[in-house]
Amino acid sequence: MDDKQAAMARLQARIDAINKRMVIDSNDLDYETHLRQKRQLQQILDRMKEKINNK
């Protein structure tokens, strides 16, 4: 697995962990924080996938 694929796997693992945490955290502030982090990580992952697909 090359560096980009490894980084993408780590990003996806982090997104999955945030999804699990969002189910547990019922506090609105915690949920919003997790949601913001998830969106940022997902944008990064999507851009990385797009670059790989465009090559």
Secondary structure as GFF3:
##gff-version 3
##sequence-region A 1 55
A	DSSP	alpha_helix	3	24	.	.	.	ID=ss1
A	DSSP	alpha_helix	28	54	.	.	.	ID=ss2
###
